Amino acid sequence: MAIPRATVRLQLHKGFGFDDAAATVAYYHELGISHVYASPILTARSGSTHGYDIVDPTHINPELGGEDGLRRFVARLRAANMGLIVDIVPNHMGVGPENPWWQHVLEWGQASPYARWFDIDWHPADESLHGKLLAPFLGQPYGDTLASGDIKLQFDAARGKLFVSYYAQRFPVAPADYLRVLRAADAPRLDAAIKAFEQGEGDFTQQQADVGQGLLRELYRDSEGASAVHAALAAYSVETQQGFDALHGLLERQHYRLAWWRCAADGINWRRFFEVTDLAGVRVEQDDVFEATHALVFRLYTEGLIDGLRIDHVDGLADPGAYCRKLRGRLEALTAQRPPELPPAPAYLIVEKILAPDEPLRADWRIDGTTGYDFMEQVGALLHDPAGEAALDALWSETSGLERSFAEEVRQARRQLLANNLAGEFDSAARALHAVARTDLRTRDFSLAAIRRVFAELLVHFPVYRTYADANGRDELDQAIIDRALEQARNTVERTEAPLLDLLAHWLGGDAPRHYGNPRVRRLHQAAITRFQQLTPPLAAKSVEDTAFYRYGRLLSRNEVGADPGRFSMPVPSFHAACIWRTQQFPHAMLATATHDHKRGEDVRARLAALSEMPESWSDAAHEWMQLQPAEMAKPQPADELMLYQTLAGAWPIGLSANDAEGLRHFAERVDGWQTKALREAKQVSDWVLPNEEYEATCRSFLQAILNPGPDNLFLPAFLDWLGRLIPAGAAKSLAQIVLRMTTPGVPDLYQGTDFWDFSLVDPDNRRPVDYPSREKAMQEATPLLAGMEDWESGIVKQQVIRHTLNYRAQFPDLFSLGEYVPLDVQGPYASHAIAFMRRHQDRSIIVIAAHLPCALLAGQRTPVMPASAWEDTAVLLPDAIDAAPTDILTGNQASIKTGRLLLRDALSLLPVALLAQ
């Protein structure tokens, strides 16, 4: 039960809680799923749609149904012999009034026991923030917001506490300031409370504050006491100059400094998740923080309510490897305490980790693998025809007027991010390096400005998410990464500053911190390494996934999380090699083709990948469409227009016709959501900080015009006619993709809703509700075997391929979890248009065949199955041990073998995929 056979990812939230998830168990069990893989279940911010903004890791989210709801859900899973994997978020927490630990830090500052739980720099370069935490949550500059009256001093009658409110935000008042506030009322009714707070003057304790606040709570219960408290609050009303000055003075004395949200990028003095200012980094590397944030998770595991964990954003942690090893050790120690009816197997442990091409996952982390972005990249690249790269390059360059490669787009984006969005984090890391420089007489003359210049070049050219240097320095893998970065950076730093570049490399892990005898020097080196290693992941993610992906539009199917659009395709032998490596190193790694974070649904990408097989036809069509609109019509810039056409082609719902006004309107709304986000993420014409509403309106009007049905719309019929040739090829590629996901080494994951065609776009579009009744109905009406691709447009064929394959895995689990992966050669005139391999364990084997680059064989026909005659005598060459005729588990067809050859015209006569079992 611990190692999943197949998972389904469910997004839980207030509108889809534990009981809703429980209602899907029977369906997923019949589909062949062994484990539900759930989004975070700990208490998140109220109304959270994703659960990653956890505010209380000690309780199950009540909006999902609380612990009682979880137990009902797990009971339903256990009854179906299924398990549960949950997503945990050790890197950060949501901040705000619902987070008691964060609120305590705001209230008590460095005196709070939680002050070191969050990654706060209490002594930043900005002296006005010494001993304070920047709170950049105001919608306007501080002075304007204060004058407007939107900041108010208020009283929480239930808790007896003073707080500053700003709309839904609440900022506690330090107990040391209660005395001043209460005295402002000049009310005898408050004398008892004043006396209590007077006793705490100078060195306030939590106990003294509790006493004083308790008295206030009691006093407020009668009208005289309430009036006295309100009189005190009135003295801090900005309606008078005296009140304005009093409230400002009070705020200046707090352990935080309220500020305009735009100050965050430059002035933040605490670690955030990426550039999200309402998610604060947590120092889970500390033992007490680790235990406090994981206590509930460990109890759930011990009680048998969960079977494994997915670690969110592992690269954000100070030491990911140490964390994973520690987590594995704790789970192993608890395994014996689990209910006896559960198998005593180790917990399933995977990490969300973006790997660069050819970057291996660290073998010493004691994990089962990643969440599957690496597989998504490999299978996605496999679907592309390398022959189409040059023509698509030419189309993009001609249309956009840009000659930059994707790597150049990333470097440009990184410079922009370091100067703007992540300026505060960059400054903190640079200052940490400057502090190291000043510990040595030989390097103390290097200025902060020089370090910033050189450090920026190292970051701009950094090739992966991060390195993993620790007190022992960096290993050979990290050294190779640093060497690559140095080689590139030397081309862009000033020649006179090249020696400093090498020094930075030494300080960032080339020299092991533990070798320094002076404890202070050792701490400074380790701090610089940590700052650096926690800066490169957000810089990589923001520059690639959230910026360059929206600027570079050669072919959007390659602009996916975990992918490198600069690598256009992957040869079949390289895909086989990756599968063999995974068998040897991480046989239980998760395999994904869709996630809650994907930029485009798995079937959108598969369809767009087919454009690589017909680049000239696509180029001609795109040019034609660009000329169809009236000259006087305001249009997007050509690059944005070309990316829009790709999005329409990839995401167009099968069956949506040119006269379906309501369907077109709904589709336009979805595409408009993507388009607006794309424009802002690109940070060129528009952005999130200051949206270019005029240009966004132009793009929106253009989209609505080209999707508006009517006789004057020349684009829509031309587009749909051309799309009719693309859709079947996309469907064939989609089926190949899911079969590879379910049969290559690893644990296949099904993202919710992708058991039918998935034409979703970036979030929130990819988190829409799933239509379970239609899926359950299709399952009930399904025939025992597939007769071909009839009614393939509905997506039911995809569901049934998944059902047959996963249920076969359930019947023979060892074949897939322990079996060999054996690439099979394809021979004949169309050998390059199929991929084949065998999974073999003991006396059982299954041969997997999928059509590859199918457009040439489909020849424009409107069905995803290649004519049998098109294959001619192309065949899969089988090992000598295979002599009996295997049976396709999908269709029941028996394939004939002649002299060790399995003809594709027989094997792929009904479907573009075949699973032939003996």
Buried (B, 14 or more C-beta within 10 A) or exposed (E): BBBBBBBBBBBBBBEBBBEBBBBBBBBBBBBBBBBBBBBBBBBBBBEBBBBBBBBBBEEBBBBBBBBEBBBBBBEBBBEBEBBBBBBBBBBBBBBBBBBEBBBBBBBBBEBBEBBBBBBBBBEBBBEEBEEBBBBBBBEBEBEEBBBEEBBBBBBBEEEBBBBBBBEEBBBBBBBBBBBBBBBBBEBEBBEBBBEBBBEBEEEBEBEBBEBBBBBBBEBBEEEEBBBBBBBBBBBBBBEEEEBBEBBBEBBEEBBBBBBBBBBBBBBBBBBBBBBBBBBBBBBBBEEEBBEBBBEBBBEBBBBBBBBBBBBBBBBBBBBBBBBBBBBBEBBEEBBEEBEEEBEEEBBBBBBBBBBBBEBEBBEEBBBBBBBBBBBBBBBBBBBBBEEBBEBBBBBBEEBBEBEBBBBBBBBBBBBBBBEBBBBBBBBBBBBBBBBBBBBEEEBEEBEBEBBBBBBBBBBBBBBBBBBBBBBEBBBEBBBBBBEBBBEBBBEEBEEEBEEBBEBBBBBBBBBBBEEBEEEEBBEBBBBBBBBBBBBBBBBBBBBBBBBBBBBBBBBBBBBBBBBBBBBBBBEBEEBBBBBBEBBEEBBBBBBBBBBBBBBBBBBBBBBBBBBBBBBEBBBEBBEBBBEBBEEEEEBBBBBBBBBBBBBBBBBBBBEBEBEBEEBBEEBBEBBBBBBBBBBBBBBBBBBEEEBBEEBBEBBBBBBBBBBBBEEEBBBBEBBBEBBEBBBBBBBBBBBBBBBBBBBBBBBBBBBBBBBBBBBBBBBBBBBEEBEBEBBBEBBEEBEEBBEEBEEBBBBBBBBBBBBBBBBBBBEBBEBBBEBBBBBBEBEBEBBBBBBBBBBBBEEEBBBBBBBBBBBBBBEEBEBBBBEBEBBEEBBBBBEEEBEEEBBBBBBEBEBEBEEEBBBBBBBBBBBBBBBBBB
